[in-house]
C-alpha cells in the first residue's frame, strides 16, 4: 500500500489536460466502447482470428489453446504470473 511519501501525483482533470494539449487533439476510447460499437470486430474471438502470430514465439498461438481462451488480457496475465513463479521456483524442478 502506498505511503504518503510514495503516493503518485494527482492526475490532471480532463479540462486541465485539454488546456495543456497543443495542436490537434484526438480522443482515445477504451475497449468497452469499441465492443459496444463494433463487437463483431473487437471481440476477443474476432481479434484472435485476425491476429498475425508469425513474428511471435512458436508457442504463442498454442498458449491460447492451452489456456482455452481467446482473451489476450488473460493470456498476458497468465504469462506474467508464470514468469514470476518460474523465478520463485528456479532450480527446484
C-alpha positions in Angstrom: 0.0 0.0 0.0 1.5 3.4 -1.0 2.6 5.7 1.8 2.2 9.4 1.7 5.9 9.7 0.6 5.4 7.3 -2.3 1.9 8.4 -3.4 1.7 9.3 -7.0 1.0 12.9 -8.1 -2.7 13.8 -8.6 -3.8 13.1 -12.2 -4.9 16.3 -14.1 -8.6 16.6 -14.8 -9.8 16.5 -18.4 -10.1 20.3 -18.5 -6.6 20.7 -17.2 -5.3 18.2 -19.7 -7.1 19.9 -22.6 -5.6 23.2 -21.6 -2.1 21.7 -21.7 -2.6 20.0 -25.1 -1.0 21.6 -28.1 -2.1 21.1 -31.7 -4.7 18.7 -33.0 -6.5 16.8 -30.2 -7.5 13.1 -30.5 -9.9 11.0 -28.5 -9.0 7.5 -27.4 -11.8 5.4 -26.2 -11.5 2.1 -24.3 -12.2 -1.4 -25.3 -15.7 -1.2 -23.7 -16.7 1.4 -26.2 -15.1 -0.5 -29.1 -17.0 -3.7 -28.1 -20.3 -1.8 -27.8 -19.8 -0.1 -31.1 -18.4 -3.0 -33.2 -18.4 -6.2 -31.2 -18.0 -8.3 -34.4 -14.6 -6.6 -34.9 -13.4 -6.1 -31.4 -14.5 -9.3 -29.6 -11.6 -11.5 -28.3 -12.6 -14.2 -30.8 -12.5 -11.7 -33.8 -9.2 -10.2 -32.6 -7.7 -13.7 -32.2 -8.9 -14.9 -35.6 -7.3 -11.9 -37.3 -4.1 -11.8 -35.3 -0.8 -12.5 -37.0 1.2 -14.8 -34.8 4.0 -15.3 -37.4 6.5 -13.0 -35.7 5.9 -14.3 -32.2 7.2 -17.3 -30.3 6.3 -20.6 -32.0 4.3 -21.3 -28.8 2.3 -18.0 -28.7 -0.8 -19.3 -30.5 -0.7 -22.7 -28.7 -0.8 -20.7 -25.4 -4.3 -19.7 -26.1 -5.3 -23.3 -26.8 -3.6 -24.5 -23.6 -5.4 -21.8 -21.6 -8.7 -22.5 -23.5 -9.3 -18.8 -24.2 -9.1 -16.1 -26.9 -8.8 -13.4 -24.2 -5.5 -11.7 -24.8 -5.5 -9.9 -21.4 -6.0 -13.3 -19.6 -3.1 -14.8 -21.6 -0.8 -11.8 -20.8 -1.7 -12.0 -17.1 -1.0 -15.8 -17.1 2.4 -15.3 -18.8 3.3 -12.6 -16.3 2.3 -14.9 -13.4 4.2 -17.8 -14.9 7.3 -15.7 -15.2 7.1 -14.7 -11.6 6.6 -18.2 -10.4 9.4 -19.5 -12.5 11.7 -17.0 -10.7 10.4 -18.1 -7.4 10.8 -21.9 -8.0 14.0 -21.6 -10.1 16.1 -24.7 -9.7 13.5 -26.7 -7.8 12.2 -28.7 -10.7 
